Every structure is written in C-alpha cells, then in structure tokens.
C-alpha cells in the first residue's frame, strides 16, 4: 500500500470553529496512531485529496450483499439474512453480530525495520467470501494489513489473515479489504441509513483501546451532520454511543443487526467539557464509494467546480469568495473569476461550504451547474450575474 495523505484534508475549514478552542476533532485509531486535528484553512475546491489502492483493481463478481432496491449491479451472488421479525436487544445483537466484527493490525516499515502493530482499528465482514469495510485512516501508513477474526467455535482463539487491500479513499475515509479461506465467513447484512430516525437506538461494536469486541449502545443524536468543510466528506450520523480510539472502521448497527454506518470520528474536549459526540459514515452514501473501490481500487471521479474559495460576508452579501479559478476549465471559460462572490448554487442559497457540498454530492462529472454571483466593478458597485458551466473531475484538476 502506498503512503498517502491524512484521511482528512490538509486544506479544510471547520464548522465547529467555535468549539475548537476547547477541543479537537479526532479519529479513532489506537492511542498514538489516531487523532488528527483538522486545520482551520481555506476550502480547496480544485483538487481532491488522494485515493489509492494496492494495485489490485477489484473483482466485480464477488462482494457484500446490497439490497436489490439499491441497484448495486457489481455485487452478486451473496444472499442476505432475512431481517428478524422483531428487533434484537443489545445482548442478542452482540451474540448474532459480534463474530462479524474484526480487528485490524498493520505491518509497518519503521526506519528499515518491519514491525507489526497491535489491533489499531476495527472492521466488519459484509460478505461470506471475506469482504470487509473499514476506514482509510485505519490502514494508512502500513505496508500490509492483517485482519483478526475470532474462531467461531472458540472465540478465545484469534485467527489472523493477511488482507488484500481492494482500495481506499482518504477523502471519504473508507477502505475495502478482502480476506480468504475455503470456509465461508460470518457476515453482517447491509441496512439502510436513510431509514434512521433521530432518537432511534443503535449499537457500536469495535476494539477501543485494544479492548476487543466492546459493545456500546446509544441513540441517533443527529443526522446529516456536516462536521467539516471537505466537500467530499460524507454527511455523518451523530450518536451518543461511546466511541473511542480503536473503534474506527467498526460498524454501527440498527437494532435489527444491519450495518447502517461505519464509525470514524469522535469529538473530544481537552478540558473534559464535551462528551459522547461520536460520528459514523452513513452506509447508503458509503456504498457508492465502496462500489468504485471494488470495481477500480479507487474512486474514479468526483465532480468539482475547479476553484478555490473561502467564506465571505461583508454585511450586504454573503457566500463564498472565489480565490482562484483553474485555467482552461469550464468554470474559467464561463467567466467566473477571482473575487466573485458565489451567493447561490442551483438556485439554493450559499451560506458556506456545506451548501456546495450538498449540491455536488448529487451531481456527476460533466453535469452542468448554475451559480449566481455578485461581482464588484472597479468603482465598487456590485452587480449580479448567472453563470452556467460543466463540472470537472477532481482527477483532471
């Protein structure tokens, strides 16, 4: 696996700036491996953060079960468990799903010496033929990944498998691993994060601080949380279920034992004034990324405006101020230029980067986008203009 940048962009603004003085946004790796502070910097809407793969391009003939109504054509042949007629209690859920949760170790090259870490993160088996969902930041920095699976007859026995890294995507913090053996693996079915309601009970299983197979229960505290201004970071599920270093990459379950999220972030306070602010990547949005990782080993394209911008408010107009436009792009050819103020996108008010995020997620490369801008002339007189241009791929910018 190639080294790549931190899973959270180095150029990213924080929506929680008011809270930043008392806490840092961290990721759940093992103490000493996790915990990346997000810098408060301008948003970069030109280039995506890195995606990568181990060089393996995936196999479209195998993969985790996805419900038919999600129309995931590349996943085939793996039947789903039928949803139970009644929701599990937490203890029964753990009995039914605990053995599908795995630990992740890394083999690292440290100054020419190879070392194997303890379990530094979690993952969840989502197919009987060994596909595993986890976080990109769990596997970053390693040359190889090792997956630890409990023996089904004697969970005290830990079976280790060298994992094939199908692909990883640092922008969304998702990774797809594959392990193999002749016998089928137990796996957890994929649910629908879109069905979650605030206040609904959820369960998280993972390996916090090396305490293998720990379960915590809580509720959905919020949905579609925009916790950063990376335009590719997926809107998060917020929960009060305890999340700690080592939970990263582990599953969030609904009470039917279906995976509805992949845990990746917690918010902590240096002064101890904040608690129980954990976040998970919603599985509906995650599977769009996973599809690409399974097929290509990386995310092939993302729609981009082709600009850099920063928040703007002069008391009269607010939105995003354009700092630069990539030469030769459709945005540049449309006439968009430095110092323009983007006030609307597709007719929707732009108060900040999350408004751009929400629209870009529903678009594809080559789709046309409409921006309303305010432009000041040399005399300082503003005028409103409407521009329309095609979105480019992050890989093209």
Protein Blocks (a to p, Z undefined) as FASTA:
>chain_A
ZZdddfbdfbdcdfklmmmmmoccdddddehjgopadddddddfkbccddddehiabjfk
bccdddfklopakbghiacddddfbdcdfklmmmmmmmmpccddddddeehiacddddfb
dcddfbfnopacddfklmgoiabdcdddddfklmmbccddddddfbacfklopacddddd
fbdcdddddddfklpcehiacdddddeehiahiacddddfbghiafbfcfkbccddddfb
dcdehjgopacddfkopafbdcfbdcddfklpaghiacdddfklmmmmmmmmmmnopafb
dcdehiacddddehjagcdddfbdcehiaklmnopaehiacfbgghiacfbfklmmmmmm
mpcehiacddddddddfkopacddddddddddfklZZ
